[in-house]
Amino acid sequence: MIHIVQPKQPLSHSPVLLYNDHLLPAADLALPLPNRGLQFNDGFFETLVWAADTVRYLSHHLRRMRAAAVALHLPLPPALADAPSLVATMRRVTAANSLTEARVRIQLWRGGGGLYSPPPAAPTEYLVAALPFQPNDQPINQAGFARETHTFHTPLSFCKGPHALYYVRAGLERQTRGLDELLLLDATGHVAEAVSAAVFWVREGQLYTPALATGCVAGVRRAHLLAVAHQQGLPCQEGLFTPDQLLAAEAVFTANVAGIRPIERLEGSTFASAMHPLLGALRQWETDETS
């Protein structure tokens, strides 16, 4: 068994987890061995925001989870397989933790043992954890392009988990260089994404973002912003763009479920991103849609 050690604290304040449809205090979690998630990274994860008694960007999350499950030949558990079930499961976990707004992480992995060929009909195991949600819309003071890690497109690059170590490497480079954000390039030098967010920029009345062919994650906030922009008639381009094309932008920002963050400086270039009217319009359109 793998015992997950938690800091000692009163049980009433211990986080409550959902493990394979069973609620339990985090301090009591013990994962049996063998564990394919631990041994082979045989699974994926999803990070969601719970607010106003629902999951934000619900349809986008469900679409990505279903696609990841198909790509990994990993059946979604019934508690996560459709919109009503997913919302009910998130409500159950957040209520158990007395949270009205939460950042929820769902970790899924293939059960059973085996080596690279898993046993037939291995069940899907899952773990759901909820923490207080902390939005982050703060401007990014200094960003740079990654030098040590590149993205690359694979059948799994769109989802979270299978390529996680590359983002860990990027996070370490960001720390080492003392940057507030790092923008990754793909193996051929095209702009791909930030460490844990999509990247967008504005130029001459158009919105730009890297295509999924760069190997970037198919972010749910990315999908939502593109949908909102299309609804409002804002021209959008998804493509393969060089760093120089990005540096010629009027405004640059990152976007994920935690927030939209304008970039003020990137390498040697300065942007007035936070004040750009199109960024303000995008934020207002999102607000109007959810109000």
Protein Blocks (a to p, Z undefined) as FASTA:
>chain_A
ZZdddddddfklgccddeehiacdfklgccddddfklmnopacddddddeehiaehklmm
mmmmmmmmmmnopacdfklmpmklmmmmmmmmmmmnopabdcdddddddededjfbcceh
iacddddddddddddfbdcfbacddfkbccdddfklmpghjlmmmmmmmmmmmmmnopab
dcdddfkopafbdfkbccdddeehiacdddfklopacdfklmmmmmmmmmnopacddddd
dfklmmmpmbdcdddfkbccddfbgcjbccdkklpmklmmmmmmmmmmmZZ
